[in-house]
């Protein structure tokens, strides 16, 4: 809709990816906080890793962040390549 009203493709892409990344970062932060709180319950299940291993938490956070941004970027890029007139006619 924004493309049909004259927005450029870059701003629409930034809007969609930014919104998705913001939501993903909030969820990752909440998940990390919950995981840190639950590490005391999982101490017996972990072998060779400390319950609150900073390397493990940082690697998982980086991988999840990269994956979520990529998951937002690919559909957003595809959506910005659609001709607005064709999309409006389809709806």
N, C-alpha and C positions, 0 to 999 in steps of 0.2 A: 504494500500500500504506500509506503514511504517513497519507494522508487517511482511510483506512478504520480506522486505529488511533487516530484522534482528533487528528491534527495539524491546525493551522489552515492555510488556503490560503496565507497570506502567508509563513509559515515554509517551506513546501514550495517556493514560488516563489523565495524568497531562496536556499534550498539549491541548487536546480537552476541558477539563473542565476549564483550565486557560484562553483559548481564549474566551470561552463562558462567563465566569465570568467577564472578563475584559470588554467585550461589555455590559454586563448587568449592571455593575457598572457605566459605562459611561452614559448609558441611564437612570438609576435611578438618578444619579446626575443631569442630564439635566432636568428630570421630576420634581425633587425636586425644582430646581431653578425656573422653570416655575410656579410651584404650589405656591411657595412663592411670586412670582411676581403677580399672579392672586388673591391672598387672599384679596386684597383690593376690588376687584369686587364682591367677594362672601360674604362679611361681613353680608349682610342682610339675607343670606340663612343659616347661621350657628347658631345653637341654643345650648347654653350650652358649647360652645367651642370658645376659642379665635381664631382669624383668623390665627395667626402663632403659634399655640400651639406646643411647642417642643416635648411633649410626643407623640402626634399624628403623627408628622412627623417622629420621630425616630422609632416608632413601625411599621409604614407602610414601612419605609426603610428596617428595619430588616426582615420583612416578605417577601418583594419583593426580597431581596438579597438571602434569604434562598431558596425561591421557584425557582429562576432562576438558582442557583447552582445545586439544585436537578434536575431541568429540563435538565441541561447539563450532569450531572453525570450518570443518568439512561441509556440514549442511548449510551453514551460513554463506559460504562461498558459492555453493551450488545455487542457493536461492537468489543471490545477487546477479547471477548470470541469466536468469529467466527474464524475458522481455515483459515489462509491466503490463502492456496492452494484452498480451496473450494470457497472462495470469488473471487479469480482471475479467476478460471474456470467458475464461474457464469457470470462474466463480459465478 
